[in-house]
Amino acid sequence: MHFRFTTLVEKIVSLLFFCILLTACASQSTEYHKLITKNANKPVAAPLASQRSSSLNHIDDEISYFMEIVLGSEYGMGAFTVKKWRTNIRVEVSGHPTLQDLSALKRVIQDLNEIIQPEIQITLTRGKGNVKLMFIPHKEFYQYEPPGIIFYGGFFRTWWHPNGEIYKGCVVIGSDHLDQKHRSHLIREELTQTLGLMNDSMKFEDSIFFQGNSDVASYSSIDKRVIKRLYSSEIHAGMSTYQIRDMLNK
């Protein structure tokens, strides 16, 4: 009897382990498919109809959106804590930008400086930039892509210290296969996300952080408030969800 009881327990444990392993594999496969689909610039179906940010009318909704954009990571590569710069950002451009690209970049930098100053300042530099902005053909993306992820259009990467302070960034924009309107949108979106606003959302179609296909060329009112809140003196690098909620509820 003892032998049969032990064998039955082992079978049950083995079955549970197999189910857990199968669930984990299925979940990972779904996440990878989502990344490849999004970065191939294909439409992503929203579970609920998206809306314009003007429909947001409650401070709790605004805080919820802030937490979603700031504490998440579009590619699942960051811990759920605040990442932000504490030093000025120097953007160094290389590759083959068009005159329209450079004009769009200057507008983005001007818009961001109006929102985040006096905390930090963003400037263009000819060398020794801590954010490299590269306009290169898609066939050269592999040199800068994280392992296992394939991008189309453009992408960003950031590096930070253990305390959550960002010290380096990289933005890659495709110099081929994109019209100017879409490229100008990507310049705004990807550079903005290097500030520590690393997640996308399906909530507001007029937001620069909208996860679906978009060619938004300016910040919505909620975008400006989210960026400004991140670079307020009350939000510190490394803060957790609970710390932010405690601070905002005081």
N, C-alpha and C positions, 0 to 999 in steps of 0.2 A: 504493500500500500504506500509506503513512504517513497519508493522509487517511482511509482506512477504519479503521485502528487507533485514531486519535483519536476518531472518531465512536463506535466501540464502547465505548471507555472512558467517554466522556461519557454514553452510554446507561446503562451500568452504574451510574455515579455518580448519575445522575438517579433511577434506580430505587431505589437504596439510600436516597437522601434522601426519596423519596416514602414508602417503607416506614417510615422513622423518624418522619416527620411523622404518618403514619396511626396509628402506635402511640401517639405522644404525645397525639393527639386522643382516642383511645379511652380512654386512662388518665385523662385529665382528665374526660371524660364520666362515667366510672364513679365517680370521687371526688365529683363534683357530685351524682349520683344518691344516693350514700350519705348525703351531708349532708342533702339534702331529705327522704329517707326517715326518717332518725333524728329530725330536728327536727319532722317531722309527727307524731311520737309513735306511729309504727307499729312493730310488732315487727321486730326486726333478727335475722335468722337467724345463729347462731354456727356457724363451721366445725367446732368441736368442742363437746361438751357442757360447759356451765359447771358450776362446782362451788362449794362453800362454802369460805370462806377458812380454816376450821379444818383443811382437808385440806393446807394448806401446811405443810411440815415440814422445810424445809431453808433455811438462811440465803441460799444462792445464789438460790433461788426468790424469796425476799423482796426481795433486791437487784434482781433482774430486774424484779419488779413495780414497785418504786420507780422504776427507770429509765424504765419504760413510762409511768407516770403523770406523772412530773415533767419528763421531757425531750421528751415528745411534745406535740402540740397538737390538741385535738379538731377544730378547724376548719382545721388546716394553716397557721396564720398566725404561728407563732412559730418562731424558730430553735431548734435542738436544744441549748440551753444552759439552765442553771438560772435561773428567775425567782423572786424572793422579795422580801418587804417587809423593809426595815431600819428603818422608822419605825412607830409605833403606827397602828392602823387605826381610823378614826372612821366608823361607819356611819350615814348619814343616810337616814331613811325618808320616802317621799312617796307620793302616790297614795291608794289606797283599800284599805288592809290591814284584815282582820278582826281581832277580838280574838285569835282562834286563831292567825292569822298572826304577830302580835306576840309571843304566848306561845312559838310555835315558834322564832322568831328569837332570843329571849332564851335559850332552851335551847341553841341552836346556838352562840351566842357564849360561853356558860358552858362548854360542852364544849370548844370550841376553845381558850379561855384556859387551861383545865386542861392542855392538851397542849403549847401553844407557849410559855407563859411559862417563863422570864423574858425570852426573846428579844424578843418584842413583846407588846402587849396590844390587845385589840379592845374598843371601847366604842360605845355608842349616843350620837348627838349630834343636836341639833335644827337645826344649821346648820354650814356649812363642813366637811362630811364629805368624806373622800377616797375613800370608796366610797358611791355613790348606789344605794340599793335602792328600786326603783319598782314599785308594784303598779298596773298599768294594763290597760285592755282590750286584747285582741289587735289590734284595728284601729289601735292607736297604736304597735305594735311597730316599724313602719317608721322611726320617728323615731330609733331607736337601733340598728337592725340593721346589721351590716356589709354593704357592697354585694354583691348577688348571693346572699345567704343569707336564707331565710325560716324563721322559728322558730314553734314551737307550744309552749305551756306556759311556758317561761322560758329565759333564757340569761344568760351573763355576758360581760363584756369587761374587759380589763386593758390598762394602758399602762405601759411601763417605759423606763428610761434605757438608753443603749447598754451600760452595764456589767451589765445584767440586773436592776437594782433597780426593783421595781414602785413607782409613785408615785400611781396612780389606778385605780379600779375602778368597774364599773357592773354591777348585777344587775337584770334585768327579770323580773317574775313576772306571769303573766296573772291578772287579777282577775275574769275571766269564763270560763265553759266548763270549769272545773276544780273537782273536789271538794276538800274541805279536806285529806284525807289526801295526795293527790297534790301539792297546793300546799305543804304542810309539807315533803314530801320535796324539792321543788325549792328551797325556801329553804335547806335544809341543803346540798344538792349544789352549787348555783351559788355560794353564798357561800364554801364551802370551796374551790372551784376558783379563786376570785379570789386565793387565797393563793399561787398559782403551781403548783397541782396541776391542770394544764389538760387532761389527756388522760383519755379513758374507756377501758375495757377490757371484754372479754367473759369474763374469767377467773373472777371470783367474783361470784355472784349476790347475796351478802349485803353486798357492798361499796357504798359510796356512789358509787363511780366506775364501777359496772356500766353498760355501754353499752345493754343491752336495757331493756325496760319494767320499771320498778321503783318501789316506794313505800317503800323502806327509810327508816326513821325514826331510825336511830342509827348510830354508827360501829362497824364491825366491829373486831376486834383488829388486823387487818392495816392497816386505815385509820388507826388511831391511831398505829401504828408508822411508816407512811409519812409522815404529817403531822409527827410528832415528829422524824423523821430529817431532813426538809427544813429544819426550824427548829432544828436543832442547830448548834452553833458550828463544826462541821467542814465543813458544806456552805455554800458561798459563792455569791452571785449571780454569774452568768456562767460558772460551771464547765461544762466539756464532759463528754461521756461518758467520755473517757479519763482526765480529771483525777479524776472521781468514782471510777472503778474503781481507779486508782492509790492514792487515799486510803483506800478501803475495804479494799484488799488488804494494807495495811501492818500 
